[in-house]
Structures are given as C-alpha cells and as structure tokens.
Amino acid sequence: MNQILSADRTLDATGLSCPEPVMMLHQHVRDLPAGGLLEVIATDPSTRRDIPKFCVFLGHELVQQDEEGGTYRYWIRKKSD
C-alpha cells in the first residue's frame, strides 16, 4: 500500500502524449527548490518508462508511483544541490 505524500507542487499532464509530459516535468523540477517534492499526474502509459529513466538520468528520487484506472501518479523529490 502506498503512503499519502504531500507534494510541494503538482504537474497535471493528463491527456498529453510523449514527449510532452517529460518536457513539462523537466521545467517543473527546475523550478522546485532542492529537496522539493513534485507530484506528476499523467495518462500516457509511456510515462511508466520515461519518468523513472528521467529520474535516474538526472539524479532525482522517484519516491513513489502508482496507477489507477489509466491514471499514473509519480512523486519525485528533486536532488539536493
């Protein structure tokens, strides 16, 4: 069971297709303070692959992810500088 996380900001990328969610994610993470938590809501199944890769590549922490009824949610903690 997933814990309830309180995000500093939320990115709603529902209805958008690759590569838009990840492009928007990149901008939103850039605007967060170090250690900030961003919740991403998406409907594109490719985000299940793309968002974890984004986090690994840039060093951010994918704290949690889940899927319910075709909606994918990700909680990403921005790396400390």
N, C-alpha and C positions, 0 to 999 in steps of 0.2 A: 504494500500500500504506500502511496506517495504522501509525503508530508505537504502541508499547506505552506507555501512560501509567499512572502510579501515582497513584491518587486518594487524597485525604485521607479522604473518606467515600464511601459508596455508598448510593444510594437504589434499592431494588428495588420498582418499580411494576408488575411483571408481573401480568397479569390484571385490572388496573384500567382503567376507561374514563374518557374525558374527562368532566368536568374534573379528576378526582381526581389524575392524575399531575402536572399543573401546580400544583395546590393544594399537594400534598406537596413539590414542587420548591421552591416559594416558601418554605416553612417550613425546609427543609433548607439552602437557600442563606443564609437569615437567620442560621442557627446557625454557619455557617462563618466563619473569620477572613478578613479581606481577603486576596485572592490565593489563597485555598484552592481546591482542585480537587475537584469533585463528579462522580462517575460516576453516571449515571442509566440504569437498565435498564427497558425498557418493552415491552409487546406491542401497545399501541394504536397503529394506524397514524396517527391524528391527531396524535400527538406529533411526527411529522416536520414538521408545520406549526406546532404550538403552541409547542414548546420553542425553536426559533430565534426566533420572534416574542417570546417571553418574554425571551430574552437581549438582543435589540435594544432592547426597551421599557425594560428596567431597567439596561442598560449592562454586562451581564456578557458574558464572551467564550465563545462556543461554540468550543472548541478543536478538537474532533473529533467526528464522528458516523459510525456505520456501522450496517449492518443485515445480519443473517444468520438465515435460516430463520424470519422473522417476529418476531425479537427485535431491538429497536432499542437502541443504546447511544449515550449522549451524555456528553461530558466538558465540564464548564462551570467556567470559572475566575471566581470572584467578583471583582467590580470592587474596586479599591483605594478606600479612603475618602478 
